[in-house]
Amino acid sequence: MNDRAPASWLRLLTQPSVLRRAAKAALIVGTLQITINHGDALLRGDVDSVRLIKMVLTASVPFVVSAVSRAAARASPARS
């Protein structure tokens, strides 16, 4: 790994197309995960600040996975 690699990764991760795709993944998969994991509390109206933080973190997982996967695919020399 050369000293330019972190800057290259950051540039790939912040490309608008990468961020758009990651946001779509977070919206779709994150909503599904929040519904599964917190749906009962949502229906009861039992959403406090701790649960809200957990819900945001739940949605952030597919965002990060999608962004890193997309950046890795773009960084791969054998891209097809």
All heavy atoms as a GROMACS GRO file, in nm:
protein
  595
    1MET      N    1   0.085  -0.117   0.000
    1MET     CA    2   0.000   0.000   0.000
    1MET      C    3   0.090   0.124   0.000
    1MET      O    4   0.176   0.138   0.084
    1MET     CB    5  -0.089  -0.001   0.124
    1MET     CG    6  -0.174   0.123   0.136
    1MET     SD    7  -0.263   0.133   0.292
    1MET     CE    8  -0.411   0.046   0.251
    2ASN      N    9   0.068   0.212  -0.094
    2ASN     CA   10   0.147   0.334  -0.096
    2ASN      C   11   0.077   0.443  -0.014
    2ASN      O   12  -0.034   0.427   0.032
    2ASN     CB   13   0.174   0.380  -0.240
    2ASN     CG   14   0.046   0.413  -0.314
    2ASN    OD1   15  -0.049   0.460  -0.255
    2ASN    ND2   16   0.045   0.386  -0.443
    3ASP      N   17   0.148   0.555   0.004
    3ASP     CA   18   0.091   0.660   0.089
    3ASP      C   19  -0.024   0.735   0.023
    3ASP      O   20  -0.091   0.814   0.086
    3ASP     CB   21   0.201   0.757   0.134
    3ASP     CG   22   0.276   0.817   0.018
    3ASP    OD1   23   0.268   0.763  -0.094
    3ASP    OD2   24   0.346   0.917   0.038
    4ARG      N   25  -0.051   0.712  -0.104
    4ARG     CA   26  -0.162   0.777  -0.172
    4ARG      C   27  -0.291   0.694  -0.164
    4ARG      O   28  -0.397   0.743  -0.198
    4ARG     CB   29  -0.127   0.803  -0.318
    4ARG     CG   30  -0.016   0.905  -0.335
    4ARG     CD   31   0.021   0.919  -0.479
    4ARG     NE   32  -0.096   0.943  -0.562
    4ARG     CZ   33  -0.116   1.052  -0.633
    4ARG    NH1   34  -0.027   1.146  -0.634
    4ARG    NH2   35  -0.225   1.066  -0.705
    5ALA      N   36  -0.281   0.571  -0.121
    5ALA     CA   37  -0.397   0.483  -0.118
    5ALA      C   38  -0.512   0.535  -0.032
    5ALA      O   39  -0.626   0.532  -0.077
    5ALA     CB   40  -0.356   0.342  -0.075
    6PRO      N   41  -0.488   0.584   0.090
    6PRO     CA   42  -0.602   0.634   0.169
    6PRO      C   43  -0.674   0.750   0.100
    6PRO      O   44  -0.796   0.756   0.102
    6PRO     CB   45  -0.538   0.679   0.300
    6PRO     CG   46  -0.415   0.595   0.312
    6PRO     CD   47  -0.365   0.580   0.171
    7ALA      N   48  -0.600   0.839   0.036
    7ALA     CA   49  -0.664   0.950  -0.036
    7ALA      C   50  -0.745   0.899  -0.153
    7ALA      O   51  -0.854   0.949  -0.182
    7ALA     CB   52  -0.558   1.050  -0.082
    8SER      N   53  -0.694   0.798  -0.221
    8SER     CA   54  -0.767   0.739  -0.334
    8SER      C   55  -0.897   0.676  -0.287
    8SER      O   56  -1.001   0.690  -0.351
    8SER     CB   57  -0.682   0.633  -0.405
    8SER     OG   58  -0.568   0.692  -0.461
    9TRP      N   59  -0.890   0.603  -0.175
    9TRP     CA   60  -1.011   0.541  -0.121
    9TRP      C   61  -1.112   0.646  -0.078
    9TRP      O   62  -1.232   0.631  -0.104
    9TRP     CB   63  -0.975   0.450  -0.002
    9TRP     CG   64  -0.954   0.310  -0.044
    9TRP    CD1   65  -0.837   0.251  -0.080
    9TRP    CD2   66  -1.055   0.211  -0.061
    9TRP    NE1   67  -0.859   0.123  -0.115
    9TRP    CE2   68  -0.991   0.095  -0.105
    9TRP    CE3   69  -1.192   0.210  -0.043
    9TRP    CZ2   70  -1.061  -0.022  -0.131
    9TRP    CZ3   71  -1.262   0.094  -0.068
    9TRP    CH2   72  -1.197  -0.021  -0.112
   10LEU      N   73  -1.064   0.751  -0.015
   10LEU     CA   74  -1.155   0.857   0.027
   10LEU      C   75  -1.220   0.922  -0.093
   10LEU      O   76  -1.340   0.950  -0.092
   10LEU     CB   77  -1.080   0.961   0.111
   10LEU     CG   78  -1.164   1.071   0.171
   10LEU    CD1   79  -1.271   1.013   0.263
   10LEU    CD2   80  -1.077   1.169   0.247
   11ARG      N   81  -1.145   0.942  -0.198
   11ARG     CA   82  -1.200   1.000  -0.321
   11ARG      C   83  -1.306   0.908  -0.381
   11ARG      O   84  -1.412   0.953  -0.424
   11ARG     CB   85  -1.087   1.027  -0.421
   11ARG     CG   86  -1.120   1.122  -0.528
   11ARG     CD   87  -1.000   1.172  -0.609
   11ARG     NE   88  -0.894   1.077  -0.636
   11ARG     CZ   89  -0.777   1.074  -0.570
   11ARG    NH1   90  -0.751   1.160  -0.475
   11ARG    NH2   91  -0.685   0.985  -0.601
   12LEU      N   92  -1.279   0.778  -0.381
   12LEU     CA   93  -1.378   0.682  -0.433
   12LEU      C   94  -1.503   0.678  -0.345
   12LEU      O   95  -1.615   0.674  -0.397
   12LEU     CB   96  -1.317   0.541  -0.439
   12LEU     CG   97  -1.219   0.516  -0.552
   12LEU    CD1   98  -1.149   0.381  -0.532
   12LEU    CD2   99  -1.288   0.520  -0.686
   13LEU      N  100  -1.485   0.680  -0.214
   13LEU     CA  101  -1.598   0.672  -0.122
   13LEU      C  102  -1.688   0.794  -0.127
   13LEU      O  103  -1.805   0.786  -0.093
   13LEU     CB  104  -1.549   0.651   0.021
   13LEU     CG  105  -1.500   0.512   0.055
   13LEU    CD1  106  -1.433   0.510   0.192
   13LEU    CD2  107  -1.614   0.411   0.052
   14THR      N  108  -1.634   0.907  -0.168
   14THR     CA  109  -1.713   1.030  -0.168
   14THR      C  110  -1.765   1.068  -0.307
   14THR      O  111  -1.820   1.178  -0.323
   14THR     CB  112  -1.630   1.147  -0.110
   14THR    OG1  113  -1.510   1.162  -0.185
   14THR    CG2  114  -1.598   1.123   0.036
   15GLN      N  115  -1.751   0.979  -0.403
   15GLN     CA  116  -1.808   1.007  -0.535
   15GLN      C  117  -1.961   1.008  -0.524
   15GLN      O  118  -2.020   0.923  -0.456
   15GLN     CB  119  -1.766   0.902  -0.637
   15GLN     CG  120  -1.622   0.912  -0.678
   15GLN     CD  121  -1.586   0.807  -0.781
   15GLN    OE1  122  -1.658   0.710  -0.803
   15GLN    NE2  123  -1.473   0.826  -0.845
   16PRO      N  124  -2.026   1.103  -0.591
   16PRO     CA  125  -2.173   1.112  -0.582
   16PRO      C  126  -2.245   0.981  -0.617
   16PRO      O  127  -2.342   0.945  -0.551
   16PRO     CB  128  -2.207   1.223  -0.680
   16PRO     CG  129  -2.085   1.309  -0.683
   16PRO     CD  130  -1.970   1.214  -0.668
   17SER      N  131  -2.198   0.910  -0.718
   17SER     CA  132  -2.266   0.786  -0.756
   17SER      C  133  -2.254   0.680  -0.648
   17SER      O  134  -2.347   0.602  -0.624
   17SER     CB  135  -2.212   0.732  -0.889
   17SER     OG  136  -2.075   0.698  -0.876
   18VAL      N  137  -2.141   0.676  -0.578
   18VAL     CA  138  -2.122   0.581  -0.468
   18VAL      C  139  -2.214   0.618  -0.352
   18VAL      O  140  -2.282   0.532  -0.295
   18VAL     CB  141  -1.974   0.579  -0.422
   18VAL    CG1  142  -1.957   0.500  -0.294
   18VAL    CG2  143  -1.886   0.522  -0.532
   19LEU      N  144  -2.220   0.746  -0.321
   19LEU     CA  145  -2.305   0.791  -0.210
   19LEU      C  146  -2.453   0.771  -0.240
   19LEU      O  147  -2.530   0.734  -0.151
   19LEU     CB  148  -2.275   0.938  -0.178
   19LEU     CG  149  -2.134   0.964  -0.125
   19LEU    CD1  150  -2.111   1.114  -0.110
   19LEU    CD2  151  -2.109   0.891   0.004
   20ARG      N  152  -2.493   0.795  -0.366
   20ARG     CA  153  -2.634   0.773  -0.403
   20ARG      C  154  -2.674   0.627  -0.389
   20ARG      O  155  -2.779   0.595  -0.333
   20ARG     CB  156  -2.659   0.820  -0.547
   20ARG     CG  157  -2.693   0.965  -0.560
   20ARG     CD  158  -2.745   0.998  -0.698
   20ARG     NE  159  -2.654   0.960  -0.804
   20ARG     CZ  160  -2.555   1.035  -0.852
   20ARG    NH1  161  -2.534   1.155  -0.802
   20ARG    NH2  162  -2.477   0.992  -0.948
   21ARG      N  163  -2.589   0.538  -0.439
   21ARG     CA  164  -2.620   0.396  -0.430
   21ARG      C  165  -2.622   0.350  -0.284
   21ARG      O  166  -2.709   0.272  -0.244
   21ARG     CB  167  -2.520   0.313  -0.508
   21ARG     CG  168  -2.550   0.164  -0.499
   21ARG     CD  169  -2.465   0.085  -0.589
   21ARG     NE  170  -2.510   0.106  -0.726
   21ARG     CZ  171  -2.497   0.015  -0.820
   21ARG    NH1  172  -2.444  -0.101  -0.794
   21ARG    NH2  173  -2.539   0.040  -0.941
   22ALA      N  174  -2.529   0.400  -0.204
   22ALA     CA  175  -2.525   0.363  -0.062
   22ALA      C  176  -2.650   0.415   0.010
   22ALA      O  177  -2.705   0.347   0.096
   22ALA     CB  178  -2.398   0.418   0.002
   23ALA      N  179  -2.694   0.534  -0.026
   23ALA     CA  180  -2.815   0.590   0.036
   23ALA      C  181  -2.937   0.507   0.000
   23ALA      O  182  -3.024   0.484   0.085
   23ALA     CB  183  -2.834   0.735  -0.007
   24LYS      N  184  -2.945   0.461  -0.125
   24LYS     CA  185  -3.057   0.376  -0.165
   24LYS      C  186  -3.056   0.245  -0.087
   24LYS      O  187  -3.160   0.197  -0.041
   24LYS     CB  188  -3.052   0.347  -0.315
   24LYS     CG  189  -3.090   0.465  -0.400
   24LYS     CD  190  -3.077   0.431  -0.547
   24LYS     CE  191  -3.099   0.553  -0.634
   24LYS     NZ  192  -3.078   0.523  -0.777
   25ALA      N  193  -2.937   0.187  -0.072
   25ALA     CA  194  -2.926   0.062   0.005
   25ALA      C  195  -2.968   0.084   0.149
   25ALA      O  196  -3.040   0.002   0.208
   25ALA     CB  197  -2.783   0.008  -0.001
   26ALA      N  198  -2.924   0.196   0.207
   26ALA     CA  199  -2.960   0.226   0.346
   26ALA      C  200  -3.110   0.245   0.360
   26ALA      O  201  -3.170   0.201   0.458
   26ALA     CB  202  -2.885   0.350   0.394
   27LEU      N  203  -3.170   0.312   0.263
   27LEU     CA  204  -3.314   0.336   0.269
   27LEU      C  205  -3.392   0.205   0.261
   27LEU      O  206  -3.481   0.180   0.343
   27LEU     CB  207  -3.356   0.430   0.156
   27LEU     CG  208  -3.504   0.467   0.153
   27LEU    CD1  209  -3.539   0.549   0.276
   27LEU    CD2  210  -3.536   0.545   0.028
   28ILE      N  211  -3.357   0.121   0.167
   28ILE     CA  212  -3.431  -0.004   0.147
   28ILE      C  213  -3.399  -0.106   0.255
   28ILE      O  214  -3.487  -0.153   0.328
   28ILE     CB  215  -3.404  -0.061   0.007
   28ILE    CG1  216  -3.456   0.035  -0.100
   28ILE    CG2  217  -3.464  -0.200  -0.009
   28ILE    CD1  218  -3.406   0.007  -0.240
   29VAL      N  219  -3.272  -0.142   0.267
   29VAL     CA  220  -3.232  -0.246   0.362
   29VAL      C  221  -3.244  -0.196   0.506
   29VAL      O  222  -3.290  -0.269   0.593
   29VAL     CB  223  -3.089  -0.295   0.332
   29VAL    CG1  224  -3.045  -0.400   0.433
   29VAL    CG2  225  -3.079  -0.350   0.191
   30GLY      N  226  -3.205  -0.071   0.529
   30GLY     CA  227  -3.215  -0.014   0.663
   30GLY      C  228  -3.358  -0.010   0.713
   30GLY      O  229  -3.385  -0.040   0.829
   31THR      N  230  -3.451   0.029   0.625
   31THR     CA  231  -3.592   0.032   0.664
   31THR      C  232  -3.640  -0.108   0.701
   31THR      O  233  -3.712  -0.126   0.801
   31THR     CB  234  -3.677   0.091   0.551
   31THR    OG1  235  -3.633   0.224   0.525
   31THR    CG2  236  -3.824   0.091   0.586
   32LEU      N  237  -3.602  -0.205   0.622
   32LEU     CA  238  -3.640  -0.343   0.652
   32LEU      C  239  -3.582  -0.388   0.786
   32LEU      O  240  -3.653  -0.446   0.869
   32LEU     CB  241  -3.595  -0.436   0.539
   32LEU     CG  242  -3.627  -0.583   0.553
   32LEU    CD1  243  -3.778  -0.604   0.564
   32LEU    CD2  244  -3.571  -0.660   0.435
   33GLN      N  245  -3.455  -0.359   0.808
   33GLN     CA  246  -3.392  -0.399   0.934
   33GLN      C  247  -3.455  -0.326   1.054
   33GLN      O  248  -3.477  -0.387   1.159
   33GLN     CB  249  -3.242  -0.369   0.932
   33GLN     CG  250  -3.164  -0.461   0.842
   33GLN     CD  251  -3.017  -0.426   0.838
   33GLN    OE1  252  -2.981  -0.308   0.834
   33GLN    NE2  253  -2.934  -0.526   0.843
   34ILE      N  254  -3.484  -0.199   1.038
   34ILE     CA  255  -3.547  -0.123   1.147
   34ILE      C  256  -3.685  -0.180   1.178
   34ILE      O  257  -3.724  -0.195   1.294
   34ILE     CB  258  -3.554   0.027   1.112
   34ILE    CG1  259  -3.414   0.087   1.120
   34ILE    CG2  260  -3.650   0.100   1.206
   34ILE    CD1  261  -3.403   0.226   1.062
   35THR      N  262  -3.758  -0.215   1.072
   35THR     CA  263  -3.891  -0.274   1.092
   35THR      C  264  -3.882  -0.406   1.167
   35THR      O  265  -3.958  -0.431   1.260
   35THR     CB  266  -3.961  -0.294   0.956
   35THR    OG1  267  -3.970  -0.167   0.891
   35THR    CG2  268  -4.098  -0.354   0.973
   36ILE      N  269  -3.786  -0.489   1.128
   36ILE     CA  270  -3.770  -0.618   1.194
   36ILE      C  271  -3.725  -0.600   1.339
   36ILE      O  272  -3.779  -0.663   1.431
   36ILE     CB  273  -3.667  -0.706   1.118
   36ILE    CG1  274  -3.726  -0.748   0.982
   36ILE    CG2  275  -3.626  -0.828   1.200
   36ILE    CD1  276  -3.625  -0.808   0.888
   37ASN      N  277  -3.626  -0.515   1.360
   37ASN     CA  278  -3.565  -0.503   1.493
   37ASN      C  279  -3.640  -0.410   1.588
   37ASN      O  280  -3.630  -0.427   1.710
   37ASN     CB  281  -3.420  -0.455   1.481
   37ASN     CG  282  -3.333  -0.556   1.410
   37ASN    OD1  283  -3.352  -0.676   1.422
   37ASN    ND2  284  -3.236  -0.508   1.335
   38HIS      N  285  -3.710  -0.311   1.535
   38HIS     CA  286  -3.772  -0.210   1.621
   38HIS      C  287  -3.920  -0.188   1.591
   38HIS      O  288  -3.980  -0.096   1.646
   38HIS     CB  289  -3.697  -0.077   1.607
   38HIS     CG  290  -3.551  -0.088   1.634
   38HIS    ND1  291  -3.498  -0.095   1.761
   38HIS    CD2  292  -3.444  -0.094   1.550
   38HIS    CE1  293  -3.367  -0.104   1.754
   38HIS    NE2  294  -3.332  -0.104   1.627
   39GLY      N  295  -3.976  -0.269   1.504
   39GLY     CA  296  -4.115  -0.249   1.463
   39GLY      C  297  -4.214  -0.250   1.578
   39GLY      O  298  -4.306  -0.168   1.583
   40ASP      N  299  -4.195  -0.343   1.672
   40ASP     CA  300  -4.288  -0.350   1.786
   40ASP      C  301  -4.283  -0.222   1.869
   40ASP      O  302  -4.386  -0.169   1.910
   40ASP     CB  303  -4.258  -0.472   1.873
   40ASP     CG  304  -4.116  -0.476   1.926
   40ASP    OD1  305  -4.025  -0.418   1.862
   40ASP    OD2  306  -4.094  -0.537   2.033
   41ALA      N  307  -4.163  -0.169   1.890
   41ALA     CA  308  -4.150  -0.044   1.966
   41ALA      C  309  -4.210   0.073   1.889
   41ALA      O  310  -4.271   0.162   1.948
   41ALA     CB  311  -4.004  -0.017   1.998
   42LEU      N  312  -4.192   0.074   1.758
   42LEU     CA  313  -4.251   0.180   1.676
   42LEU      C  314  -4.403   0.178   1.685
   42LEU      O  315  -4.466   0.283   1.698
   42LEU     CB  316  -4.206   0.167   1.530
   42LEU     CG  317  -4.061   0.204   1.501
   42LEU    CD1  318  -4.021   0.158   1.361
   42LEU    CD2  319  -4.040   0.353   1.516
   43LEU      N  320  -4.460   0.058   1.679
   43LEU     CA  321  -4.605   0.046   1.687
   43LEU      C  322  -4.659   0.089   1.825
   43LEU      O  323  -4.769   0.144   1.834
   43LEU     CB  324  -4.648  -0.098   1.657
   43LEU     CG  325  -4.632  -0.141   1.512
   43LEU    CD1  326  -4.663  -0.290   1.497
   43LEU    CD2  327  -4.720  -0.058   1.420
   44ARG      N  328  -4.581   0.066   1.928
   44ARG     CA  329  -4.621   0.107   2.064
   44ARG      C  330  -4.593   0.254   2.089
   44ARG      O  331  -4.638   0.310   2.189
   44ARG     CB  332  -4.544   0.026   2.169
   44ARG     CG  333  -4.585  -0.117   2.186
   44ARG     CD  334  -4.522  -0.178   2.311
   44ARG     NE  335  -4.380  -0.148   2.327
   44ARG     CZ  336  -4.280  -0.225   2.284
   44ARG    NH1  337  -4.306  -0.337   2.220
   44ARG    NH2  338  -4.155  -0.191   2.305
   45GLY      N  339  -4.516   0.316   2.001
   45GLY     CA  340  -4.476   0.455   2.024
   45GLY      C  341  -4.368   0.467   2.128
   45GLY      O  342  -4.350   0.572   2.192
   46ASP      N  343  -4.294   0.360   2.146
   46ASP     CA  344  -4.190   0.352   2.249
   46ASP      C  345  -4.052   0.379   2.187
   46ASP      O  346  -3.968   0.291   2.179
   46ASP     CB  347  -4.194   0.213   2.313
   46ASP     CG  348  -4.096   0.199   2.428
   46ASP    OD1  349  -4.055   0.300   2.486
   46ASP    OD2  350  -4.060   0.083   2.458
   47VAL      N  351  -4.032   0.501   2.139
   47VAL     CA  352  -3.906   0.538   2.075
   47VAL      C  353  -3.842   0.650   2.155
   47VAL      O  354  -3.884   0.764   2.149
   47VAL     CB  355  -3.928   0.581   1.928
   47VAL    CG1  356  -3.796   0.618   1.864
   47VAL    CG2  357  -3.996   0.471   1.850
   48ASP      N  358  -3.741   0.612   2.232
   48ASP     CA  359  -3.666   0.711   2.308
   48ASP      C  360  -3.536   0.742   2.234
   48ASP      O  361  -3.511   0.689   2.125
   48ASP     CB  362  -3.639   0.663   2.450
   48ASP     CG  363  -3.561   0.532   2.455
   48ASP    OD1  364  -3.522   0.480   2.349
   48ASP    OD2  365  -3.539   0.482   2.566
   49SER      N  366  -3.453   0.826   2.291
   49SER     CA  367  -3.331   0.868   2.221
   49SER      C  368  -3.234   0.751   2.201
   49SER      O  369  -3.167   0.743   2.098
   49SER     CB  370  -3.262   0.982   2.296
   49SER     OG  371  -3.229   0.943   2.428
   50VAL      N  372  -3.228   0.659   2.296
   50VAL     CA  373  -3.139   0.543   2.281
   50VAL      C  374  -3.185   0.456   2.165
   50VAL      O  375  -3.104   0.415   2.081
   50VAL     CB  376  -3.132   0.462   2.413
   50VAL    CG1  377  -3.055   0.333   2.393
   50VAL    CG2  378  -3.071   0.545   2.524
   51ARG      N  379  -3.313   0.430   2.157
   51ARG     CA  380  -3.365   0.348   2.048
   51ARG      C  381  -3.346   0.420   1.914
   51ARG      O  382  -3.314   0.358   1.813
   51ARG     CB  383  -3.511   0.312   2.067
   51ARG     CG  384  -3.559   0.213   1.961
   51ARG     CD  385  -3.698   0.164   1.985
   51ARG     NE  386  -3.718   0.094   2.109
   51ARG     CZ  387  -3.697  -0.037   2.127
   51ARG    NH1  388  -3.653  -0.110   2.028
   51ARG    NH2  389  -3.722  -0.092   2.243
   52LEU      N  390  -3.363   0.550   1.911
   52LEU     CA  391  -3.344   0.626   1.789
   52LEU      C  392  -3.200   0.616   1.741
   52LEU      O  393  -3.175   0.598   1.621
   52LEU     CB  394  -3.384   0.772   1.811
   52LEU     CG  395  -3.391   0.859   1.687
   52LEU    CD1  396  -3.491   0.804   1.587
   52LEU    CD2  397  -3.425   1.002   1.725
   53ILE      N  398  -3.106   0.624   1.833
   53ILE     CA  399  -2.964   0.607   1.796
   53ILE      C  400  -2.941   0.468   1.739
   53ILE      O  401  -2.871   0.452   1.639
   53ILE     CB  402  -2.873   0.634   1.917
   53ILE    CG1  403  -2.876   0.784   1.951
   53ILE    CG2  404  -2.730   0.589   1.891
   53ILE    CD1  405  -2.812   0.819   2.083
   54LYS      N  406  -3.000   0.367   1.801
   54LYS     CA  407  -2.986   0.229   1.751
   54LYS      C  408  -3.045   0.217   1.610
   54LYS      O  409  -2.990   0.147   1.525
   54LYS     CB  410  -3.055   0.130   1.845
   54LYS     CG  411  -2.983   0.111   1.975
   54LYS     CD  412  -3.059   0.013   2.064
   54LYS     CE  413  -2.989  -0.009   2.195
   54LYS     NZ  414  -3.059  -0.108   2.280
   55MET      N  415  -3.155   0.284   1.585
   55MET     CA  416  -3.218   0.279   1.453
   55MET      C  417  -3.129   0.346   1.348
   55MET      O  418  -3.115   0.294   1.236
   55MET     CB  419  -3.357   0.343   1.459
   55MET     CG  420  -3.456   0.260   1.538
   55MET     SD  421  -3.609   0.344   1.583
   55MET     CE  422  -3.675   0.393   1.429
   56VAL      N  423  -3.068   0.457   1.383
   56VAL     CA  424  -2.976   0.525   1.290
   56VAL      C  425  -2.855   0.436   1.262
   56VAL      O  426  -2.812   0.422   1.146
   56VAL     CB  427  -2.932   0.662   1.346
   56VAL    CG1  428  -2.818   0.721   1.265
   56VAL    CG2  429  -3.051   0.757   1.350
   57LEU      N  430  -2.802   0.374   1.365
   57LEU     CA  431  -2.689   0.283   1.345
   57LEU      C  432  -2.729   0.162   1.261
   57LEU      O  433  -2.650   0.116   1.177
   57LEU     CB  434  -2.633   0.238   1.480
   57LEU     CG  435  -2.560   0.345   1.560
   57LEU    CD1  436  -2.524   0.293   1.699
   57LEU    CD2  437  -2.436   0.391   1.487
   58THR      N  438  -2.849   0.113   1.281
   58THR     CA  439  -2.899   0.001   1.202
   58THR      C  440  -2.902   0.035   1.054
   58THR      O  441  -2.860  -0.045   0.970
   58THR     CB  442  -3.040  -0.040   1.249
   58THR    OG1  443  -3.032  -0.085   1.384
   58THR    CG2  444  -3.100  -0.148   1.163
   59ALA      N  445  -2.947   0.154   1.021
   59ALA     CA  446  -2.954   0.197   0.881
   59ALA      C  447  -2.816   0.231   0.826
   59ALA      O  448  -2.794   0.224   0.704
   59ALA     CB  449  -3.047   0.317   0.867
   60SER      N  450  -2.722   0.265   0.914
   60SER     CA  451  -2.589   0.301   0.864
   60SER      C  452  -2.510   0.179   0.817
   60SER      O  453  -2.419   0.193   0.735
   60SER     CB  454  -2.511   0.378   0.971
   60SER     OG  455  -2.475   0.293   1.077
   61VAL      N  456  -2.542   0.062   0.867
   61VAL     CA  457  -2.468  -0.058   0.827
   61VAL      C  458  -2.480  -0.085   0.676
   61VAL      O  459  -2.378  -0.097   0.608
   61VAL     CB  460  -2.511  -0.181   0.911
   61VAL    CG1  461  -2.451  -0.309   0.855
   61VAL    CG2  462  -2.472  -0.161   1.055
   62PRO      N  463  -2.600  -0.091   0.618
   62PRO     CA  464  -2.606  -0.113   0.474
   62PRO      C  465  -2.545   0.004   0.394
   62PRO      O  466  -2.491  -0.017   0.286
   62PRO     CB  467  -2.754  -0.129   0.443
   62PRO     CG  468  -2.827  -0.080   0.562
   62PRO     CD  469  -2.734  -0.093   0.678
   63PHE      N  470  -2.549   0.125   0.448
   63PHE     CA  471  -2.486   0.239   0.382
   63PHE      C  472  -2.336   0.217   0.371
   63PHE      O  473  -2.278   0.229   0.262
   63PHE     CB  474  -2.514   0.369   0.459
   63PHE     CG  475  -2.453   0.490   0.395
   63PHE    CD1  476  -2.522   0.560   0.298
   63PHE    CD2  477  -2.326   0.532   0.430
   63PHE    CE1  478  -2.465   0.670   0.236
   63PHE    CE2  479  -2.268   0.642   0.370
   63PHE     CZ  480  -2.338   0.712   0.273
   64VAL      N  481  -2.272   0.181   0.481
   64VAL     CA  482  -2.127   0.161   0.482
   64VAL      C  483  -2.088   0.041   0.396
   64VAL      O  484  -1.993   0.049   0.318
   64VAL     CB  485  -2.077   0.145   0.628
   64VAL    CG1  486  -1.930   0.104   0.630
   64VAL    CG2  487  -2.096   0.275   0.704
   65VAL      N  488  -2.160  -0.069   0.410
   65VAL     CA  489  -2.129  -0.188   0.331
   65VAL      C  490  -2.140  -0.158   0.182
   65VAL      O  491  -2.051  -0.194   0.103
   65VAL     CB  492  -2.220  -0.306   0.370
   65VAL    CG1  493  -2.206  -0.422   0.273
   65VAL    CG2  494  -2.189  -0.351   0.512
   66SER      N  495  -2.244  -0.091   0.142
   66SER     CA  496  -2.262  -0.058   0.000
   66SER      C  497  -2.154   0.036  -0.050
   66SER      O  498  -2.097   0.014  -0.158
   66SER     CB  499  -2.400   0.005  -0.021
   66SER     OG  500  -2.415   0.042  -0.156
   67ALA      N  501  -2.122   0.138   0.026
   67ALA     CA  502  -2.021   0.236  -0.016
   67ALA      C  503  -1.884   0.171  -0.028
   67ALA      O  504  -1.813   0.191  -0.128
   67ALA     CB  505  -2.017   0.353   0.081
   68VAL      N  506  -1.846   0.092   0.070
   68VAL     CA  507  -1.714   0.028   0.067
   68VAL      C  508  -1.708  -0.075  -0.046
   68VAL      O  509  -1.608  -0.084  -0.117
   68VAL     CB  510  -1.682  -0.037   0.204
   68VAL    CG1  511  -1.559  -0.125   0.196
   68VAL    CG2  512  -1.663   0.072   0.309
   69SER      N  513  -1.815  -0.150  -0.067
   69SER     CA  514  -1.817  -0.248  -0.175
   69SER      C  515  -1.804  -0.182  -0.311
   69SER      O  516  -1.729  -0.227  -0.398
   69SER     CB  517  -1.946  -0.330  -0.171
   69SER     OG  518  -1.954  -0.403  -0.053
   70ARG      N  519  -1.878  -0.074  -0.330
   70ARG     CA  520  -1.874  -0.001  -0.457
   70ARG      C  521  -1.736   0.060  -0.480
   70ARG      O  522  -1.682   0.054  -0.591
   70ARG     CB  523  -1.982   0.107  -0.457
   70ARG     CG  524  -1.990   0.185  -0.582
   70ARG     CD  525  -2.097   0.131  -0.669
   70ARG     NE  526  -2.130   0.230  -0.771
   70ARG     CZ  527  -2.173   0.199  -0.889
   70ARG    NH1  528  -2.195   0.074  -0.918
   70ARG    NH2  529  -2.199   0.291  -0.977
   71ALA      N  530  -1.678   0.118  -0.376
   71ALA     CA  531  -1.544   0.176  -0.390
   71ALA      C  532  -1.441   0.068  -0.419
   71ALA      O  533  -1.352   0.088  -0.502
   71ALA     CB  534  -1.507   0.253  -0.263
   72ALA      N  535  -1.453  -0.046  -0.354
   72ALA     CA  536  -1.360  -0.156  -0.379
   72ALA      C  537  -1.372  -0.206  -0.522
   72ALA      O  538  -1.271  -0.236  -0.587
   72ALA     CB  539  -1.386  -0.270  -0.281
   73ALA      N  540  -1.494  -0.215  -0.572
   73ALA     CA  541  -1.513  -0.258  -0.710
   73ALA      C  542  -1.451  -0.159  -0.807
   73ALA      O  543  -1.391  -0.198  -0.908
   73ALA     CB  544  -1.662  -0.275  -0.739
   74ARG      N  545  -1.464  -0.033  -0.778
   74ARG     CA  546  -1.405   0.069  -0.866
   74ARG      C  547  -1.254   0.073  -0.857
   74ARG      O  548  -1.187   0.109  -0.952
   74ARG     CB  549  -1.462   0.206  -0.834
   74ARG     CG  550  -1.605   0.218  -0.878
   74ARG     CD  551  -1.656   0.357  -0.858
   74ARG     NE  552  -1.790   0.364  -0.917
   74ARG     CZ  553  -1.848   0.477  -0.948
   74ARG    NH1  554  -1.788   0.591  -0.926
   74ARG    NH2  555  -1.968   0.476  -1.001
   75ALA      N  556  -1.199   0.036  -0.742
   75ALA     CA  557  -1.055   0.037  -0.723
   75ALA      C  558  -0.988  -0.086  -0.783
   75ALA      O  559  -0.867  -0.086  -0.807
   75ALA     CB  560  -1.022   0.046  -0.575
   76SER      N  561  -1.065  -0.190  -0.806
   76SER     CA  562  -1.011  -0.314  -0.858
   76SER      C  563  -0.958  -0.297  -1.000
   76SER      O  564  -1.029  -0.247  -1.086
   76SER     CB  565  -1.120  -0.422  -0.856
   76SER     OG  566  -1.073  -0.540  -0.918
   77PRO      N  567  -0.835  -0.341  -1.024
   77PRO     CA  568  -0.780  -0.328  -1.160
   77PRO      C  569  -0.849  -0.419  -1.262
   77PRO      O  570  -0.850  -0.390  -1.380
   77PRO     CB  571  -0.633  -0.367  -1.143
   77PRO     CG  572  -0.625  -0.441  -1.015
   77PRO     CD  573  -0.741  -0.397  -0.931
   78ALA      N  574  -0.912  -0.526  -1.215
   78ALA     CA  575  -0.979  -0.622  -1.305
   78ALA      C  576  -1.127  -0.589  -1.316
   78ALA      O  577  -1.211  -0.678  -1.329
   78ALA     CB  578  -0.959  -0.764  -1.254
   79ARG      N  579  -1.163  -0.462  -1.311
   79ARG     CA  580  -1.302  -0.419  -1.318
   79ARG      C  581  -1.364  -0.455  -1.451
   79ARG      O  582  -1.305  -0.434  -1.555
   79ARG     CB  583  -1.305  -0.267  -1.299
   79ARG     CG  584  -1.418  -0.220  -1.219
   79ARG     CD  585  -1.403  -0.074  -1.197
   79ARG     NE  586  -1.513  -0.010  -1.270
   79ARG     CZ  587  -1.519   0.115  -1.301
   79ARG    NH1  588  -1.421   0.194  -1.270
   79ARG    NH2  589  -1.620   0.164  -1.364
   80SER      N  590  -1.485  -0.506  -1.445
   80SER     CA  591  -1.553  -0.538  -1.572
   80SER      C  592  -1.682  -0.466  -1.586
   80SER      O  593  -1.737  -0.415  -1.497
   80SER     CB  594  -1.577  -0.689  -1.582
   80SER     OG  595  -1.636  -0.739  -1.467
   0.00000   0.00000   0.00000
